[in-house]
Amino acid sequence: MDKPAYTLEFEKPLRELTAQLDGLRQQSLENNLDLGSEIAGIKKKIEATQRTIYTNLTPWQRVQIARHPQRPYSLDYVNTLCSGFQELHGDRCFGDDQALIGGTGFFQGDPIMVIAQQKGRETKEKIARNFGSPHPEGYRKALRLMKLAEKFGMPVLCFIDTQGAYPGIGSEERHVSEAIAVNLREMAMLRVPTISVVIGEGGSGGALGIGVTNRVLMMENSYYSVITPEGCAAILWRDAAAAPLASDALKLDSVSLEKFGIVDEVVSEPFGGAHQDPVRSAETLGYALQKHLNDLRGLSAEKLLETRYERFRHIGVYEEDCVAHA
């Protein structure tokens, strides 16, 4: 039996119209009535409501879609896009972090290294994967696999989907900030093509720890930010309920980030979000990844390093003011 569709707060008008449509269809079957015109009228209302809602999404509404429990996660994309995926485990220092996974596979027939942040569906899996928040050993495992990919000349493909690295005591004791910082440095120097894609949540250094790549892609209804909206609201307004206001201020949505040059391409999603048609979403993402990989494969290792360096050096705007001294 299929799970009932999860409805976000701003989607409630659609749910009510859908319930009316289902009721009319049931009434037509049970009483052998011709309700074709009524059904057609409700369908038109549903289409109009969808257009109104999904073509005017606020940044906060996009955050809610990015967190939708039925949204495709990293392994959903990996299993659809890659063949022969073989997960590799452990950082060779402490343990194996299930929140950040990686392994080899074939994408469009070519070998590739996959690094991915993975959330869980059911309660048991959510706990096992620490709700998608990696520990330091996750980032050290990711770096080990990236170095392995460099050794064998394989491109690295990273799927970003986390609210942030885990901030607990054990994580701090094992130096999570140092693990992320090392990843930033080492990813900048990898001599193979690298691409990252934000498929859901892209929060703080936890996302950036696997995001220093030649190309950064972003799904249309995902977000990429230095902090979660709730965290920002708690700091600035001392109230997590101000998250919608924080979302606007952070400019964390795909439209804003593409305009600012933070991401290289926004990958379109089906109307209503990737969960509405996961297969089509994967196909669209696969096309975008193949396009960027083809571009990068034509570059030398030196050119890959140079373009990656320039990409991140040109993010942001600053001014220099020279003051003459007497």
C-alpha positions as CSV (number, residue, x, y, z in Angstrom):
1,M,0.0,0.0,0.0
2,D,1.4,3.4,-1.0
3,K,2.1,6.0,1.6
4,P,-0.3,8.9,1.7
5,A,1.1,12.1,0.2
6,Y,2.6,14.5,2.7
7,T,1.2,18.0,2.4
8,L,3.1,21.1,3.3
9,E,1.2,24.0,4.9
10,F,1.1,26.2,1.8
11,E,-0.2,23.2,-0.2
12,K,-3.4,22.8,1.8
13,P,-5.7,24.5,-0.7
14,L,-4.5,21.8,-3.2
15,R,-5.2,19.0,-0.8
16,E,-8.7,20.3,-0.3
17,L,-9.4,20.5,-4.0
18,T,-7.9,17.0,-4.5
19,A,-10.2,15.6,-1.8
20,Q,-13.2,17.2,-3.6
21,L,-12.1,15.6,-6.9
22,D,-11.7,12.2,-5.3
23,G,-15.1,12.5,-3.7
24,L,-16.8,13.4,-7.0
25,R,-15.1,10.4,-8.7
26,Q,-16.2,8.1,-6.0
27,Q,-19.8,9.4,-6.1
28,S,-19.8,9.0,-9.9
29,L,-18.8,5.3,-9.6
30,E,-21.0,4.4,-6.7
31,N,-24.2,6.0,-8.0
32,N,-23.5,5.6,-11.7
33,L,-23.8,9.4,-12.3
34,D,-22.3,11.5,-15.0
35,L,-20.3,14.1,-13.2
36,G,-17.9,14.8,-16.0
37,S,-18.5,18.6,-16.1
38,E,-18.1,18.9,-12.3
39,I,-14.9,16.8,-12.4
40,A,-13.5,18.9,-15.3
41,G,-14.2,22.1,-13.3
42,I,-12.3,20.9,-10.2
43,K,-9.4,19.8,-12.4
44,K,-9.2,23.3,-13.8
45,K,-9.2,24.7,-10.3
46,I,-6.4,22.4,-9.3
47,E,-4.3,23.4,-12.3
48,A,-4.9,27.1,-11.6
49,T,-4.0,26.7,-7.9
50,Q,-0.9,24.8,-8.8
51,R,0.3,27.6,-11.1
52,T,-0.5,30.2,-8.4
53,I,1.4,28.3,-5.7
54,Y,4.4,26.9,-7.5
55,T,5.3,29.8,-9.7
56,N,5.4,32.2,-6.8
57,L,7.3,30.2,-4.2
58,T,9.0,32.2,-1.4
59,P,12.5,31.2,-0.2
60,W,11.0,29.7,3.0
61,Q,8.6,27.6,0.9
62,R,11.5,26.3,-1.1
63,V,13.2,25.3,2.2
64,Q,10.1,23.3,3.1
65,I,10.1,21.5,-0.2
66,A,13.8,20.8,0.2
67,R,13.0,19.1,3.5
68,H,9.9,17.2,2.1
69,P,10.1,13.6,3.6
70,Q,9.2,12.1,0.2
71,R,11.9,14.0,-1.7
72,P,14.6,11.9,-3.4
73,Y,17.7,11.5,-1.3
74,S,21.2,10.9,-2.5
75,L,21.0,7.1,-2.9
76,D,17.8,7.5,-4.9
77,Y,19.7,9.5,-7.5
78,V,22.8,7.3,-7.3
79,N,20.9,4.1,-7.8
80,T,19.0,5.7,-10.8
81,L,22.0,7.4,-12.5
82,C,24.8,5.0,-11.7
83,S,25.3,1.4,-12.4
84,G,27.5,-1.0,-10.4
85,F,27.7,1.3,-7.4
86,Q,30.0,-0.2,-4.8
87,E,30.0,1.5,-1.4
88,L,33.4,1.8,0.4
89,H,33.5,2.2,4.1
90,G,35.6,3.7,6.9
91,D,38.1,6.6,7.3
92,R,40.9,4.3,8.4
93,C,41.2,6.4,11.6
94,F,38.1,6.0,13.7
95,G,35.0,4.4,12.1
96,D,32.4,4.5,9.4
97,D,29.9,7.3,9.2
98,Q,26.7,6.4,7.5
99,A,25.6,10.0,7.2
100,L,28.3,10.5,4.6
101,I,28.7,7.6,2.1
102,G,30.9,7.0,-0.9
103,G,32.0,4.5,-3.5
104,T,32.7,3.7,-7.1
105,G,30.3,3.3,-9.9
106,F,29.7,3.9,-13.6
107,F,28.0,7.0,-14.9
108,Q,27.1,6.9,-18.6
109,G,29.5,3.9,-18.9
110,D,32.5,5.8,-17.3
111,P,34.0,5.0,-13.9
112,I,33.3,7.7,-11.3
113,M,33.7,8.2,-7.5
114,V,30.5,9.2,-5.7
115,I,30.5,11.1,-2.4
116,A,27.0,11.7,-0.9
117,Q,25.3,12.9,2.3
118,Q,22.4,10.5,3.0
119,K,19.4,11.0,5.3
120,G,17.1,8.2,6.4
121,R,13.5,7.5,5.6
122,E,12.3,5.5,8.7
123,T,13.2,6.2,12.3
124,K,15.7,3.5,12.6
125,E,17.6,4.6,9.4
126,K,17.4,8.3,10.4
127,I,19.1,7.4,13.7
128,A,21.7,5.2,11.9
129,R,22.5,8.0,9.5
130,N,22.4,10.7,12.2
131,F,19.6,12.6,10.3
132,G,22.1,13.3,7.5
133,S,24.6,15.3,9.7
134,P,28.1,13.8,9.3
135,H,30.7,13.3,12.0
136,P,34.4,14.1,11.3
137,E,35.1,10.5,10.3
138,G,32.6,11.0,7.5
139,Y,34.6,13.9,6.0
140,R,37.8,11.9,6.5
141,K,36.3,9.0,4.6
142,A,35.2,11.3,1.9
143,L,38.7,12.7,1.5
144,R,40.2,9.2,1.5
145,L,37.9,8.3,-1.4
146,M,38.6,11.5,-3.3
147,K,42.3,10.8,-3.1
148,L,41.6,7.2,-4.3
149,A,39.7,8.7,-7.3
150,E,42.6,11.0,-8.0
151,K,45.0,8.1,-8.0
152,F,43.0,6.3,-10.6
153,G,41.9,9.3,-12.7
154,M,38.2,9.1,-11.8
155,P,36.0,12.2,-11.7
156,V,34.4,12.9,-8.3
157,L,30.6,13.6,-8.0
158,C,29.3,14.9,-4.7
159,F,25.6,15.0,-3.6
160,I,25.0,17.6,-0.9
161,D,22.0,17.2,1.4
162,T,22.6,18.1,5.1
163,Q,21.5,20.8,7.6
164,G,25.1,20.8,8.7
165,A,27.9,18.7,10.2
166,Y,27.0,17.2,13.6
167,P,27.8,19.6,16.4
168,G,27.8,17.1,19.3
169,I,30.5,16.6,21.9
170,G,32.0,13.5,20.3
171,S,32.1,15.2,17.0
172,E,34.0,18.2,18.5
173,E,36.3,15.9,20.4
174,R,37.3,14.3,17.1
175,H,37.9,17.7,15.5
176,V,35.0,18.1,13.0
177,S,36.1,21.7,12.1
178,E,39.6,20.5,11.3
179,A,38.3,17.6,9.2
180,I,36.1,20.0,7.2
181,A,39.0,22.6,6.8
182,V,41.3,19.9,5.5
183,N,38.7,18.8,3.0
184,L,38.4,22.4,1.8
185,R,42.1,22.6,1.2
186,E,42.6,19.2,-0.4
187,M,39.5,19.4,-2.6
188,A,40.9,22.6,-4.0
189,M,44.0,20.7,-5.2
190,L,42.4,17.5,-6.6
191,R,43.7,16.9,-10.1
192,V,40.5,15.3,-11.5
193,P,37.2,16.8,-12.5
194,T,34.9,17.5,-9.6
195,I,31.2,18.4,-9.5
196,S,28.9,18.9,-6.6
197,V,25.1,19.2,-6.6
198,V,22.9,20.4,-3.8
199,I,19.8,18.1,-4.0
200,G,18.0,19.2,-0.8
201,E,19.6,21.0,2.1
202,G,23.0,22.6,1.8
203,G,23.8,23.9,5.3
204,S,27.0,25.5,6.6
205,G,30.4,24.0,6.5
206,G,28.8,20.6,6.6
207,A,27.8,21.1,3.0
208,L,31.0,23.0,2.0
209,G,33.1,20.1,3.3
210,I,32.3,18.2,0.0
211,G,31.4,21.3,-2.1
212,V,34.8,22.8,-3.2
213,T,34.4,21.6,-6.8
214,N,34.9,22.7,-10.4
215,R,31.2,23.0,-10.9
216,V,28.4,23.5,-8.3
217,L,24.9,22.6,-9.4
218,M,21.7,23.1,-7.4
219,M,18.3,21.5,-7.7
220,E,15.5,24.1,-8.2
221,N,13.9,23.6,-4.8
222,S,16.9,23.2,-2.7
223,Y,18.8,25.7,-0.5
224,Y,22.5,26.5,0.1
225,S,23.3,28.7,3.1
226,V,25.9,29.4,5.8
227,I,23.2,28.5,8.4
228,T,19.7,27.1,8.6
229,P,16.9,29.7,8.6
230,E,15.9,28.6,12.1
231,G,19.5,29.0,13.3
232,C,19.8,32.4,11.8
233,A,16.5,33.5,13.2
234,A,17.4,32.3,16.7
235,I,20.6,34.4,16.6
236,L,19.3,37.6,15.0
237,W,15.7,37.7,16.2
238,R,16.1,35.3,19.2
239,D,13.1,33.4,17.8
240,A,13.2,30.4,15.5
241,A,9.7,31.3,14.3
242,A,11.3,34.1,12.3
243,A,12.7,31.5,9.9
244,P,10.7,32.8,6.9
245,L,12.2,36.3,7.5
246,A,15.6,34.8,7.8
247,S,15.2,32.8,4.6
248,D,14.5,36.1,2.7
249,A,17.5,37.8,4.2
250,L,19.9,34.9,3.6
251,K,19.2,34.7,-0.2
252,L,19.5,30.9,0.1
253,D,17.3,29.9,-2.8
254,S,18.5,28.7,-6.2
255,V,17.4,31.8,-8.1
256,S,19.4,34.1,-5.9
257,L,22.5,32.0,-5.8
258,E,22.6,31.5,-9.5
259,K,22.4,35.3,-10.0
260,F,25.2,35.8,-7.5
261,G,27.4,33.3,-9.2
262,I,27.5,30.9,-6.3
263,V,26.1,28.0,-8.3
264,D,26.8,27.3,-12.0
265,E,23.4,25.8,-13.0
266,V,20.0,25.4,-11.5
267,V,18.5,22.0,-12.4
268,S,14.7,22.3,-13.0
269,E,12.3,20.1,-11.1
270,P,8.8,18.8,-11.9
271,F,5.9,21.1,-10.9
272,G,5.6,20.9,-7.1
273,G,9.1,19.5,-6.4
274,A,11.3,16.5,-7.3
275,H,9.2,14.1,-5.2
276,Q,6.3,14.6,-7.6
277,D,8.3,12.7,-10.3
278,P,11.6,11.3,-9.0
279,V,12.5,9.5,-12.2
280,R,12.1,12.6,-14.3
281,S,14.1,14.6,-11.8
282,A,16.9,12.1,-12.0
283,E,16.9,12.2,-15.8
284,T,17.1,16.0,-15.8
285,L,19.9,15.9,-13.2
286,G,21.7,13.2,-15.2
287,Y,21.7,15.3,-18.4
288,A,23.1,18.3,-16.5
289,L,25.9,16.3,-14.9
290,Q,26.9,14.7,-18.2
291,K,27.1,18.1,-19.9
292,H,29.4,19.5,-17.2
293,L,31.5,16.3,-17.0
294,N,32.0,16.5,-20.8
295,D,33.3,20.1,-20.4
296,L,35.6,19.2,-17.6
297,R,37.1,16.1,-19.1
298,G,38.6,18.2,-21.9
299,L,40.7,20.2,-19.4
300,S,44.2,19.3,-18.3
301,A,44.9,18.8,-14.6
302,E,46.5,22.2,-14.4
303,K,43.6,23.9,-16.0
304,L,41.2,22.1,-13.6
305,L,43.2,23.5,-10.7
306,E,43.3,27.0,-12.2
307,T,39.5,27.2,-13.0
308,R,38.6,25.8,-9.6
309,Y,40.8,28.4,-7.9
310,E,39.4,31.2,-10.0
311,R,35.8,30.1,-9.4
312,F,36.0,30.5,-5.7
313,R,38.2,33.6,-5.7
314,H,35.6,35.5,-7.7
315,I,32.7,34.8,-5.3
316,G,31.7,37.9,-3.5
317,V,32.4,41.6,-3.9
318,Y,34.9,43.7,-2.1
319,E,36.5,47.2,-2.4
320,E,40.0,48.4,-1.6
321,D,40.6,51.9,-0.3
322,C,44.1,53.2,-0.4
323,V,44.7,56.1,2.0
324,A,47.7,58.4,1.3
325,H,49.9,59.1,4.3
326,A,51.6,62.4,4.7
